[in-house]
């Protein structure tokens, strides 16, 4: 005779010991069955082999990023290397706020001369200067025009390693199209100003993000040597 006792994150199986009126408890750790976060697409269960393959494809994509502006803030903060401090750059219009923590990837440089930007999926907002270990899930290929000159200006997307809510996100395709549309609209709107235009031209995968990051770091290293 046996029966199961459920608790948070565990299932205990009780079985009767022959010749004894007591029960022995054995436990088996299992994943907690929860509904997917609204930001994530609903997917059919995959095999373990496919899950391992997905993890191996983005192996090595873990990195440290620095938060500048926390989720929910209308204040846009940025790190000023000259002053070695985080400064207030702008205040967003009423009703507009950062959808997730926003920061940069150290030791990188984009075409605009600034470190690469990254939007971080995390359960709760952090604070300016917080270092977060993340894994890349893709990037939004951006293009901005400044006084008639066009340059690339990408937005990397990453999931914090410590996140519980977004732990199942592995690639940009795991996000709902509606969520990506809202993120794209946010970036396109908050950067609008006279003589400047920003737009998202493509959505790129986690593997493409890893390759772009490697190229950016190599370019920055060559600049430092020169």
Protein Blocks (a to p, Z undefined) as FASTA:
>chain_A
ZZddddehiacdddddehiabdcdddddddddddddfkbccdddddfklmmmmmmmmgoi
accdddfbdghiabdcdddfklopacdfbdcdehiacfbdcdddehiacfkopacddddd
dfbdcdehiacddddfbdcdddddeehiacdddddddddfkbmklmmpmbfklpcfklmm
mmmmmmmmmmgcehiacddfbdcdfklmmmmmmmmmmmmmmmmmZZ
